[in-house]
Amino acid sequence: MSKVENIDSLTVSSAVLADLLGVTDRRVRQLASEGIFTRVSKGRYNLPDSIKTYLNMLKMEKDIVNSHTNGELDLEQERAIKVRVERHQAEIKLALMRGEIHKAEDVEQVMVDMLTSFRTRLLNIPPKLAPILAEKKNKAVIQEIINDELIEVLHELKDYNAEDFYSKEYIDYDEGEIDGYGLNEEENQL
């Protein structure tokens, strides 16, 4: 048996590499596709480079796990985070109930309804005014009629009802029902 002086160019099959590292042949192919193992030809891998990158990958995975957990979970910190999230949710719910903020889907529905109505009113101007304007000869009178009709249509946009933006589930709330963080008693007990 000859003595090997340099293993830098030593290649092994996927089966040998799998056996050395204690993984399956399929896992070797998967890690090769991820760039962890250095493939030199079909089914052949550079042994030293593959082992180095594999060990570095394992070390990085361990470091990531340790940095996230530091070995233990801080239950007090987790409880504080949970309470903070619950408080924030309750504040949002209360603001919704008071009409201080609105759900995106409510705003979208109101705006779609309002703009659809506005579009319909605009498109109805020509057929409504055509018979009236056909009889008119004075440009100033024609402009005044068109202007008056446009102003009436534009008032529809101006005269929206703010309560239209309230979520349907909060329309009938009574402020006396709110307790604690903006929840009724039943929700506070949860």
C-alpha positions in Angstrom: 0.0 0.0 0.0 1.4 3.4 -1.0 1.5 6.4 1.3 -0.6 9.4 0.3 1.3 12.7 0.7 -1.4 15.1 -0.6 -5.2 14.6 -0.6 -6.2 17.9 -2.1 -7.2 16.2 -5.4 -8.6 13.0 -3.8 -12.0 12.2 -5.2 -14.6 9.7 -3.9 -17.9 8.4 -5.0 -21.2 9.6 -3.5 -21.5 6.3 -1.7 -18.1 6.6 -0.1 -18.8 10.2 0.9 -22.2 9.3 2.3 -20.6 6.5 4.3 -17.8 8.7 5.7 -20.3 11.5 6.8 -23.1 9.2 8.0 -25.7 10.5 5.5 -27.6 8.9 2.7 -26.5 8.9 -0.9 -29.5 11.0 -1.7 -28.5 13.6 0.9 -25.0 13.8 -0.7 -26.6 14.6 -4.1 -28.9 17.2 -2.4 -26.0 18.9 -0.7 -24.0 18.8 -3.9 -26.9 20.6 -5.7 -26.9 23.2 -2.8 -23.1 23.8 -3.4 -22.0 22.2 -0.1 -20.1 19.3 -1.8 -17.7 19.9 -4.6 -18.6 17.6 -7.6 -15.7 17.1 -10.0 -17.4 14.7 -12.3 -20.6 12.6 -12.4 -20.9 10.8 -9.1 -17.4 11.9 -7.9 -16.7 14.5 -5.2 -13.5 16.2 -4.0 -13.1 14.7 -0.6 -11.2 17.5 1.4 -13.3 20.4 0.0 -16.6 18.5 0.6 -15.7 17.6 4.2 -14.6 21.2 5.0 -17.7 22.8 3.6 -19.9 20.2 5.2 -18.4 20.8 8.7 -18.7 24.6 8.2 -22.4 24.1 7.3 -23.0 22.1 10.4 -21.2 24.7 12.6 -23.2 27.6 11.1 -26.5 25.7 11.7 -25.5 25.1 15.3 -24.5 28.8 15.7 -27.8 29.9 14.3 -29.8 27.7 16.6 -27.7 28.8 19.6 -28.0 32.5 18.8 -31.8 32.2 18.6 -32.3 30.3 21.8 -29.1 30.8 23.8 -29.8 27.3 25.1 -33.0 28.4 27.0 -36.3 30.2 26.4 -36.9 33.2 28.6 -40.4 32.6 29.6 -40.9 36.0 31.2 -39.8 37.7 28.0 -42.1 35.5 26.0 -45.1 36.3 28.3 -44.3 40.0 28.0 -44.3 39.7 24.2 -47.6 37.9 24.3 -49.2 40.5 26.6 -47.9 43.3 24.4 -49.3 41.7 21.3 -52.7 41.1 23.0 -52.8 44.7 24.2 -52.0 46.0 20.7 -54.8 43.9 19.3 -57.2 45.2 21.9 -56.1 48.8 21.1 -56.7 48.3 17.4 -60.1 46.7 18.1 -61.1 49.7 20.3 -59.9 52.2 17.7 -62.0 50.3 15.1 -65.1 50.4 17.4 -64.6 54.2 18.0 -64.2 54.8 14.3 -60.7 56.2 14.7 -59.3 53.7 12.2 -61.0 51.6 9.5 -60.5 48.2 8.0 -59.0 48.3 4.5 -61.8 46.1 3.2 -64.5 48.5 4.6 -62.7 51.5 3.0 -62.4 49.7 -0.2 -66.1 48.8 -0.3 -67.3 52.3 0.5 -64.9 53.8 -2.1 -66.0 51.3 -4.8 -69.7 52.1 -4.0 -69.1 55.8 -4.0 -67.0 55.9 -7.2 -69.3 53.6 -9.0 -72.3 55.9 -8.1 -70.2 58.9 -9.2 -69.3 57.3 -12.5 -72.9 56.4 -13.2 -74.0 60.0 -12.4 -71.3 61.4 -14.7 -72.2 59.1 -17.5 -75.9 60.1 -17.2 -75.2 63.8 -17.7 -75.1 63.7 -21.5 -78.4 61.9 -22.0 -80.0 64.0 -19.3 -78.8 67.4 -20.6 -78.9 66.7 -24.4 -82.7 67.3 -24.8 -82.5 70.4 -22.6 -79.5 71.9 -24.3 -80.7 71.2 -27.8 -83.3 74.0 -27.4 -80.8 76.5 -26.0 -79.0 79.0 -28.2 -77.2 81.1 -25.6 -73.7 79.8 -24.7 -73.8 81.3 -21.2 -77.0 79.5 -20.4 -75.7 76.2 -21.8 -72.5 76.6 -19.7 -74.5 77.4 -16.6 -76.8 74.3 -17.0 -73.7 72.0 -17.5 -71.9 73.7 -14.6 -74.9 73.3 -12.3 -75.2 69.6 -13.2 -71.5 68.9 -12.6 -71.6 70.7 -9.2 -74.6 68.6 -8.2 -72.7 65.4 -9.2 -69.5 66.6 -7.4 -71.5 67.2 -4.2 -72.2 63.5 -4.1 -68.4 62.9 -3.5 -68.3 65.7 -0.9 -71.3 64.5 1.1 -70.1 61.1 2.1 -71.2 59.7 5.4 -68.2 58.9 7.7 -70.2 56.1 9.3 -70.1 54.3 6.0 -66.5 53.5 6.8 -67.2 51.8 10.1 -66.9 48.1 10.0 -70.4 46.4 10.0 -69.5 44.4 13.1 -68.9 47.6 15.2 -71.8 49.8 14.1 -74.0 49.0 17.1 -71.4 49.1 19.9 -72.1 51.0 23.1 -69.1 52.6 24.7 -70.3 51.5 28.1 -69.7 47.9 27.0 -66.0 48.4 26.7 -63.9 47.4 29.6 -60.2 47.2 30.3 -58.3 47.3 27.0 -61.4 47.9 24.9 -63.0 44.5 25.2 -66.2 43.5 26.8 -66.1 41.5 30.0 -66.4 38.1 28.2 -63.3 38.9 26.1 -61.3 40.3 29.1 -61.7 37.0 30.9 -59.9 35.1 28.1 
